[in-house]
């Protein structure tokens, strides 16, 4: 099920409620033996729910396999944060909030995304969804701890912008 959704994303990304039609057009039943009507949006969403607790592990494993298979240099990693502003009401959310807007939309609530990419090839290795008011400098230590789980122990240079390089962050990183 999840494999077919990945194929959909690669060939013709569709909203979940259109995947059934995509499956008919792309011969999913003929090739994979999965009837198109089994790829309805509710069933696909339940599959995502079932694996959601393991999403980071699956993503990181896929990234590492890609990096290894194609010989991508993982000794230099770029880390940065971007914001995405949102429309509408989000009163129930703990992470959608006002913060420093990299989109120049200070009047909109937002989330932040911390993203790590290989310098060579720009392959995403690890990402985190952060609160809309998360400061760059408060994310460095946790990001480094997460990267340690993804990348085998080695000499990895993580390149960040100057907002991240505070004296306390440098001291913590040097200590570890």
C-alpha positions, -999 to 999 in steps of 0.1 A, spaced: 0 0 0 26 25 10 48 16 -19 20 25 -43 16 59 -27 53 65 -31 50 55 -68 21 80 -70 43 108 -55 71 100 -80 49 96 -112 19 119 -108 13 133 -73 -23 134 -65 -44 143 -34 -53 111 -15 -89 112 -28 -76 109 -64 -52 80 -59 -78 54 -68 -82 70 -103 -44 73 -107 -41 36 -98 -65 27 -126 -47 49 -152 -13 36 -142 -21 -1 -142 -14 -7 -105 -36 -38 -104 -19 -54 -134 16 -47 -122 12 -50 -84 -20 -70 -80 -37 -43 -59 -72 -34 -71 -75 3 -76 -106 4 -54 -85 -7 -25 -65 25 -28 -92 48 -16 -83 78 6 -95 63 38 -75 31 34 -44 50 24 -48 73 54 -51 43 78 -19 29 63 -1 62 70 -15 62 105 -1 27 111 34 36 101 35 72 114 52 63 146 81 50 125 82 77 99 115 93 109 132 59 110 119 49 76 128 83 61 163 83 75 169 47 64 158 56 29 180 87 28 211 67 40 205 39 15 203 65 -13 235 82 -1 253 49 2 241 36 -32 251 66 -51 283 74 -32 271 108 -19 296 124 4 280 128 38 309 145 55 294 179 51 258 186 60 239 219 56 214 227 84 189 256 82 154 265 92 126 278 71 91 290 79 59 283 62 30 306 68 -6 292 71 -40 306 64 -71 301 86 -76 295 123 -54 272 142 -65 276 178 -60 239 187 -24 237 175 6 238 198 31 244 170 13 268 147 19 302 160 34 336 153 71 340 151 100 354 130 87 351 95 112 343 69 84 347 44 80 383 53 44 376 66 45 386 102 7 388 103 4 351 96 8 321 119 34 296 108 54 265 114 92 261 111 110 233 94 146 224 104 162 206 74 196 189 70 209 183 35 241 168 22 263 194 7 270 172 -23 237 166 -41 214 183 -16 200 150 -4 176 156 26 189 135 55 167 146 84 140 172 91 119 183 120 87 203 122 92 230 148 70 255 165 64 287 145 82 307 172 112 284 175 145 303 173 173 291 152 197 291 181 175 268 203 174 240 177 211 232 172 218 208 201 187 187 195 194 187 157 229 174 164 216 147 187 192 136 160 219 136 133 240 113 155 212 87 152 212 90 114 248 93 105 274 68 116 300 82 139 326 100 118 339 135 112 308 153 99 309 190 94 275 206 100 272 240 83 246 264 98 240 301 96 253 326 120 221 328 140 228 292 152 264 298 163 260 313 197 287 308 224 265 284 244 258 263 213 295 262 203 304 251 238 278 223 239 289 211 205 325 211 214 318 193 246 300 165 227 
